[in-house]
Amino acid sequence: MSTSKTLELNPADFVVDESMPKYPSSYFSSKSTLSDEEVAAGKPLRLAARKKVEDSLKSLLNEEKIIKSNVKRDWEEYDDTKRKEFLKRVQHFNSQEFKSLITFLKTELVWWDNNVEVSTRQVNARDIKYDETFPKLMEASRNYTPEDPDTSLEKEEEARREKLRNATIYDDITDSLSTLAQILFLIIYVIVGLRCASFAVNENLHKGVLYRILIFIYTFLFVPVFGPYYLWKNIESYIWNTPLPPYEGFFPLYPYDKSDPLTLNRRLYGYINSPELEARIQKQKNDEIAARDAAVVSKGLRQQIIEEHSV
């Protein structure tokens, strides 16, 4: 439960879990061998035992919902003293003792729902076990004493101070190395991401400027997907001397002449407009147009074949 000088609500503390556990079924479970008479005799007892469990569960969950709802609704009207009092009541419902009680009731209800054909002896045996367990869990839940919010906060602060007082040189070195590793990972991740995004833009110089901007952002965001491809290209080039993907600039958006002075702006966002590069860009455009034409032709032929077969 979160507290501060001004007590605040933690939304997670006000969730009421009404979900039911799954019944553990076995593939090799044997079929019931009870006679019709035994099932008929056990039916009213089973229904009564099930109702007893269901009523207890509903009563506890309704009480939890009402109290949490009232606290949440009237929170702004309470002063700090009243807030502490009601937070303790909410803590009771979030305690392990209360959760164990609710889990027990849910498990019992699920068992009754999945065991319809039971004999009188089976009902009595299950019901006796329930009558022995339920009061103990109920008493443990009622006897739970929530911590005062201020006391809980003081304990957390004291535990933090105690940890600092007991910290050794090894702990300090470990924490420092851990922080350093996180920073280095972030730096390397950003560098690799920018490098991969740059390669992606350089491979698509035949596209428009807006497309290149989008592909830069897309590749950078999804570097875990595209990174292995460009990493393999670099490894392949290093080992087998294969050509790397074309690289004309960090973020090539506009061309400039080779004789123009090299400024920071051109170094980052420009690329040299050479005859070789123009030829490559034109070839990429022609290949793309040819691929589109082939797709259109293939689609037309496919449609023609469909029409011929349908006649």
N, C-alpha and C positions, 0 to 999 in steps of 0.2 A: 504494500500500500504506500503510495507516494505521499510524502508530506513535506511541508516547507513552512516558513513563517506564516504564510497564508495557506491553509490546507487546500489541496486540490484533488479533484476526482481523477481516478484512473479508469477510463472506459472499460478496460479489460476486466476489472473487478466486478463489473455490473452485468456481465454476461451470465445467463442462466442456461446451463447445458441440459437440454431435454432429449438429446440423442440417446439411442438405445444400443447396447453392445450387440455384436453378431453372435449367434449361437454356434458353438463349435461342432459342426457336423462332420461325420466320418463317412468316407466312401464305402467302408465295409460294415457299416452299422447294420445290425440284424433286425429283422422285422419283428413286430410285437407278437408274442406267443400267448397273450392273454385271451381268455374266452370272452364272448359277448356279455355274459353275465357279470364277469369281473370288471369289465369296462363300465358297464351300466351302474354297478354298485359304487365304483370309484368316481363317477362323473360329478355328482353333486358335491362330494367332498373336495374334489379338485377345483371346482368353480368357486367354492367358499374360500379355499386357501389362496387361490389366485386373487380374489377380490380383496382379501385382507392385505396382501402385498401391494396391490394396485392402489388401494385407499391410502396406505401409509406413504407411498411414493408421491401421489398427487398432493397430499396434505403438506409434505415437506417442500416440494417444488413450488406450490402456490404461496407458501409462507415466504420462501426466498424471493419469488418474483414480486410480491407485494412490498416487502421491506425495501428491496433494492430500488423498485420503481418510486416509492415514496421519498427515499433519500435523494435520488437523482432529481425528482421533481421539485422538492422543497429546499434543495441545497443552498441556493442563493439567499434564502430567508434565514438560515441558521447563523448563529455566531460561532466562533471557534470552539467554544465549550460544547455546544450542541453537536457540532460537526464531528468532534472527537468521539462523542458518545455513539453517534450513528455509524461512524466508520468502524468502530469496534464490532457492531452488529453485522456489518458487511463482511468484516474479516472472519467472523464465525462461519459464514457460508462458504468462504474460500479456504477454510482450514482443511488440513488433510483428514481430520477426524470426520468432518461432515461429508467430504467427498467419498470417504470409505463407506460411510453409511448409505449414501445415494447409489454408489456402485453396487453394493450388496443387494439393494432392493431392485435395481434394474436387472441384475443378473438373475435374481429369483423370478422376476416377472417374465423374462425371456425364456427361462427354463419351462415355466408353466405353459407358455404359448407354444412351445415346440414339443411338448410331451402331453398330447391330448388323451391318449389311451394309457391310463395308469390304474393300478388296482388300489383297493382301500389301504393295503399295507404300505404301498409305495407313497401314497398321499400322506399317511400318518407319519412315516419316517421322515419325509421331507419337511412336513409341517413342524414336527418336534425339533428338528435341527434349526428351523427358522426361529421358533420361539426361544431357543437357547441363544442364538447369535444376535438377533435384532435388538433385544434390550441392552446387551453389552455395548454394541456400537452406538445405540441411542444415548446411553449414559456417557460414553466417552465424548460424544459430540456436545452434549449439554455441559459437561465439565470443562470443555476447552475455554481457556481464559485468553482472550486476545490481548496483545501487547498494546500499551498506550502508543499512539502514533509518534509522540515526541520521544518516548523511550526508544522506540524502534529506530528512529532517525539518529539518536545519540549513539546507539550501539553500532550502527553502520559507520558513523564518523569515527568512533573510537577504534573500530576494526581497521579502518583505513590508516589511522595514525599508527596503530600497532604494527601494521604491515610495513610502514615506512621506517619505524624505529628498529624493526628486526631485519630490515633489508641488509644483505651482505654485499660485498664487492662483486661477487658472482652474479647476484640478482641485478645489480646496477649494470654490469657489462651485458648480461643477457637482454635486459630491457632496451639498452642502447643499440645493441646489434639488431634486435628485432625491429626497432623503429627505423634504423638505417636500411635494413633489408627492404622494408615496405616502401621507403622513399626511392631506393634504387630501382625497385621493380616498377614503380609508377613512372619514373623517368625513362627507363628502357622501353616500357610499354608505349609511352607517347612517341618516342623516337622511332620505334619500329612501325607504329601506326602511321606516322607522317610519311615515312619512307615508302610503305606499301601504297598509301593513297597517292603519293607522287608518281610511282610507277604506273598506277592505274590511269591517271590523267594523261601521262605521256604516251600510253598505248592508244589513247582515244583522241588524238589531235585532229582527226578528221571530223569530229563531232563539234557541235556548237559550244559557245562559252558556258551557257547555262547548264548544259549537259555535263561539261567537265567539272563545274563547281559541285553539282549534285553527286557525281561519281567519286569526287574527292571526299566529300562528307560521308557518303555511304561506305566507302572502303575503310575510312578511319574508324567509323563506329563499329564495323564488323570485321575488325582486324583479326580476331581469332579464326574467322572463316577464310579470309584471303591471305593472311600471313603465311601459312604453310606453303602456299603456291609460290609466292615470291621468295621465301626462304629456300625452297628447293631449287628455284632458278639460280640463285646466288651460289648454292653448293654445287650445282651442276656446272656452272661456269668456272668455278674454282678448280674442280677436279678434272673435267673433260674439256675445258676451254671453249664451251659453247657460248654463243653470244647472249649477253644479258638483254632483257627487255629494253626497248629504246628509252633514252633518258635525255631530254633536251633542257630541262629546268625543273626547279622544285615544284612550282605550280604554274605551268605554262598556259597563259591566257591570251596573250597577244604577241605577234611576231615583231622582230626588229632586225635592222640590217647589221651585218657583221662589223661594218665600219663605225657604227654608232658607239659612243662611249658607254662603258659598262657601269651602270648605276645599281644601287641596291634594289631599286624597284624592278629593273629589268632582270637582275640576277634571280629575284624571287618569282616574278610573275611573267617573265618574258621568255622567248625562245628565238634562236637565230633562224632567220628565214633563208635557208640555203636551197639550191636546186635539188639536192638529194632528198631533203626533207619534203619539199613540195611533191617530188615524184612518189615518195612513200605515202603521203597523205592522199594523193590522187589515186594510187593503187588501192588503198584501203576503201576509198569511196566507191571505186569501180567494183571491187570484190563484194561490197555490201549490196550494191545495186543488182549485181549478178545473182547473189544469193536470194534476194527478194524476188527477182524475176523467175528464178528456178522454183521457188516456193509457190508462186502464183500459177506457173505452168503445171506443177505437180498437183495443185489443188484442182485446176481445170480438168486435167486428165482424169483425176479420181472421180470428179463429178460426172464426166462423160461416161466412164465405165459403169458408174452406178445407174445412170440413166439407161444405158444399153442393156444392162441386166434386168432392169425393171420392166422393160418392154415385153 
